[in-house]
């Protein structure tokens, strides 16, 4: 009579049939094999049939066991080719084969050969019976009991491996410092542990409550699977099911399991207050059946530990990604935001901004108050761009804004918003400052664009604004990068080696407008390759300034020009030497010593020197510049503004500056005899200069007509190709000899 639990069930289709349970029969008596086959014929356990494997000796059994690693039960005869062949096989299975899972049932037809109790315990034997005692019912009962033991052992082993993998995965996630990735991994691993898809949520805090300050923090969906996948990163309140919201909230608050009709919330209890809840869309009873309560508890404990550690590291990560001074993002946070948004935005607009004349602000109000200015600037940018994907302080007074790009009008929109936002002054205690931001733009339209590359392009555009000083913003184009690379290439020619550029000084005469006698010589740098080709002077100076080499080159210029000028023959002691000062030179503290050392070595008095500075140098009105120019004038040197009229010219500031004269830019002089507007500008500059008792030098005089106009307007000095192009010190001798002759007419 077949027992009820072994009764055949309704037949399944081919696709539904489970693989059979393999049962190994090891006995040297063929009749035992046949009897066993008949006994289990037609029987099923959990709707899976039995498949018998047969071995007539221990040797054959070893071969079968080596070929099949999924044999749940083996019925082994104790006495076969030897009195201990069965026990030897059992020992080989457990020790040599390393098989701890196959359940072993010993059988013998001779009662005297029954194994001792210590042997049964030593080799993890599931049962022993004499063959005569094994009726069909007892035999099947023994096999089913062994199968249940096999299932339990395999379940424990499977879960052990899963938990081992899970712990390794936890360690990897914690190393990545990513709370969102950790949460996603928890759900992935748990659904894998269950072995089937399931609706689930991991909810909790994104930051430590004790670090939240006055801001209220709430429970958020850190990760989700199934029907709630679209709720990730959102507050728990967005979950439509009130039962789920209640279960999760109560679970986190009480730190105890909370169940409802459709699911269960398991608490993630931590020591730092970052409590969370793992909500599963299944009953706890089903969990116990699928996984086991001990495994669930161990998993949740590991998840809580990982949540605690990852939460702390996330907090540290946030500290690295938040600028302490302004509360904005750091550059690292900006890059992460960029990469995150490339997945959803087709175009990203990067704005690189700085504050014009910020150095002057720092010098004027001090570092502490300047930090306050940066904080207020950051707050104003945040209010101005609520749609920004990220706003970061890159360094010092530089800010980065990340926006979604939609059209070509985006740049103009940003410029207009910034200009409007900073029309109102920044107020800081008793200080009121009007800031003028400069902006560089770069657009990313390809998800493969690296964030660093786009940020660098915006920086190149901002540098273009700084270089040209004729606009408050610029949009990156490849020519800017080519220009930057060219400056780098040229700078490399200044840094030594066999291909180092050769420096030399050429001198262009500056004549007195009244009698056309020599009044001065302007020293001009020349750069020449070892092959003798001259390089563009303006480009080389720009490259030297960009690379920081201008200070060293400037010192060489002082030494060489002062020395050569002091050796000029045939000129009076009233003739002066004009030298140009770069803004980078002016702000280098060593410039005082460079000038004094060069003048001392050349035995040249400073009252024979004229220092030319561009009017852009005065825009910042910083004390460093004013101090240097005041120091030069006190020692007898003359200071003039070069290229006057081409920048942000303001005649009103001339009377306040420590200068002695101006040089009118050649662009006005060259066209004044044909362009009434240019002539009007020249006349107005001369009139103001005369009222302020400033000398005026006209650059670019090339024709007799231009000379005549400037003489009639009572200009002080004339300079241009009408008299001479720049010449080397050796070639200047002929000009000096010619110019000192009475009655010489130029042109």
Secondary structure, 3 states (H helix, E strand, C coil): CCCHHHCCCCCCCCCCCCCCEEEEEECCCHHHHHHHHHHHCCCEECCEEEEEEEECCHHHHHHHHHHCCCCCEEEEECCCCCCCHHHHHHHHHHHHCCCCCCEEEEEECCHHHCCCHHHHHHCCEEEEEEHHHCCHHHHHHHHHHHHHHHHHHHHHHHHHHHHHHHHHHHHHHHHHCCHHHHHHHHHHHHHHHHCCCCCEEEEECCCCHHHCCCCCCCCEEEEEEHHHHHHCCCEHHHCCCHHHHHHHHHHHHHCCCEECCCCEEEEECCCCCCCEEEEECCCHHHHHHHCCHHHHHHHHHHHHHHHHHHHHHHHHHHHHHECCCCCCECHHHHHHHHHHHCCCCCCEEEEEEEECCHHHHHHHHHHHHHHHHHHHHHHHHHHHCCCCCEEEEEECCEEEEEEECCCCCHHHHHHHHHHHHCCCCEEECCEEECCCEEEEEEEECCCCCCHHHHHHHHHHHHHHHHHHCCCCEEECCHHHHHHHHHHHHHHHCCCCCCCCCEEEEEEEEEEECCCCCEEEEEEEEEEECCCCCEECHHHHHHHHHHHCCHHHHHHHHHHHHHHHHHCCCCCCCCCEEEEECCHHHHCCCCHHHHHHHHHHHCCCCHHHEEEEEEHHHHCCCCHHHHHHHHHHHHCCCEEEEEEECCCCCCHHHHHHCCCCEEEECHHHHCCCCCCHHHHHHHHHHHHHHHHCCCEEEEECCCCHHHHHHHHHCCCCEEECCCCCCCEECCCHHHHHHHHCCCCCCCC
